[in-house]
Amino acid sequence: MLRYGRLEPRPDAPPATGRPLALSAPWFDETELARVREALAGRTSGDGPFCRRVESRLAEMLGVPRVLLTTSCTHALELALLALGIGPGQEVVCPSFTFVSTANAILRVGASPVLADIDETSLGLDPADAERRLSPRTAAILPVHYAGFAAPMDGLLDLALRRDLKVVEDAAQGLGASFRGQPLGALGDAGCFSFHETKNVTCGEGGALALRDRKVAERAEIIREKGTNRAAFLRGEVDKYTWVAEGSSYVLSDVLAAILDAQLDKHERIEARRAEIAARYRQGLRRWAETEGVRLPEQAPDRATNNHIFHLIFPSEAARDAKQRALRARGVMATFHYVPLHSSPFGRTLPGTRGTFPVSERVAGRLLRLPMHPLLEDADVERVIEAVTGRAA
Ligand SMILES: *Cc1c(COP(=O)(O)O)cnc(C)c1O
């Protein structure tokens, strides 16, 4: 059995109570190994049989006509913007409270990221603040679904409709989650997913782009394949393949797609275990959180989460930092998220960084993530709860 769920204690580490508990861990076993063997015996380059199979499984899950596997979510975001024709001279509004990839992708296609604040409840792009930051050059909004909770998509989709903007969803953390029954990543013009080691479904490094418009999907296929019509050639739609546009290489190897195929077989079990752990955290932490004024992740009946992250929001930065130190001392890996992009060394230099971001700053200063992955055992979860509430370990 491959089990990467636990960090081996460093020989020089101070004695912690029990073994260290990792923040996240992929669940790999013989299923992935068998599938990789199969891929190695066949085609190992991209757009092969496993790639096609995983793409159609994802398209069915999401209810979209076309999904393209990519080398990462960062690349899926780039590919989405390129296929939608977004580039130099245009602006894209995204949240400051996000991973750097969101803004990097906008820069990589030659457009300008304009940072906006998040909404306090969902921790996603705030529609009102996004609207305040629109200009005649704004071409798209790029909301992020943090932790597997939907951004306020009703307000954002309404804004996009009123102002004629494209919507690209950073659903890197959103596979399996939904908003009013609609899968995240299938609500806008394009949805981008990550299969990085830390995500719910993983192949180490990988991504996917979900598209609703077939014309945009055709453009994306060509850009993904170095600007050639190779995808159409492989389907037998054209008799030779050639250079038809400017492109790059965003194709995922079939070896990695084989790992994804195995992970999708397990998807329901992965989600079920995460849901059990989240439910136990809620139950075990509810009283403590009320007493301490700590906020647990929101639960809204119209937003089904995939429990990608279980986060606590403390009443102060000092309280958060103290708890993080206490957890680390007990071998519980708890970390915060993110340095808001507007306050990062590079983000500060961007012309699109203007105004204030009070919610992003408050949340980034007070948020703490607890270990969350399917290899946590019941005793591990109890240990985390005891460490958080300060009861004897
Ligand atoms: C993980 C993540 C990404 C980047 O995904 P990669 O596949 O590593 O490129 C982008 N945005 C968000 C919100 C993420 O969590």
The ligand as an ORCA input file, in Angstrom:
! r2SCAN-3c Opt
* xyz 0 1
  C      -4.272     25.121     -6.463
  C      -4.813     26.394     -6.984
  C      -4.414     26.922     -8.230
  C      -3.282     26.372     -9.025
  O      -3.431     25.075     -9.421
  P      -2.219     24.373    -10.215
  O      -2.858     23.138    -10.754
  O      -1.163     24.100     -9.199
  O      -1.761     25.291    -11.273
  C      -5.049     28.061     -8.698
  N      -6.003     28.679     -7.985
  C      -6.396     28.226     -6.780
  C      -7.475     28.945     -6.048
  C      -5.798     27.081     -6.229
  O      -6.184     26.641     -5.031
*
